[in-house]
Amino acid sequence: MSNDLPGAAGNLAAAHPEVWDAYASLGAATANAGGLSARERRLVKLALAIGAGSEGAVHSHARRGLAEDIGQQDLHQVALLAIGPLGLPRAVAAGTWISDVTEA
C-alpha cells in the first residue's frame, strides 16, 4: 500500500504505523491467497465498496483502477452490474462516485 495516503487513512497510518503495517500485511496476504489477477482483484474490491455503500472506498478503488490502466468504461460497468443485486439507487450512486474520479 502507498505511504502517501489521503485523508483519514493517511492520518491513521501516521498516528499508528504499527496498525497500518499490520493492515497492509493482511491486504497483501489476502491478495496472494488465490489466483485472481491484479485487475480482477481491483474490480472485485470496487464491487465490494459499492455493495458496502462506501463512497470513500469507491473513490479509492476507482482512482487506483485508473492508475492501474483499468478503463473508465470497465469501472462504470461494475456500477451497472450492481443494479440487479443492490438496486438502481445504489448503482446510480456508485456511478456518480466513480464519475467523481474519472471526470476529475
Secondary structure, 3 states (H helix, E strand, C coil): CCCCCCHHHHHHHHHCHHHHHHHHHHHHHHHCCCCCCHHHHHHHHHHHHHHHCCHHHHHHHHHHHHHCCCCHHHHHHHHHHCHHHHCHHHHHHHHHHHHHHHCC
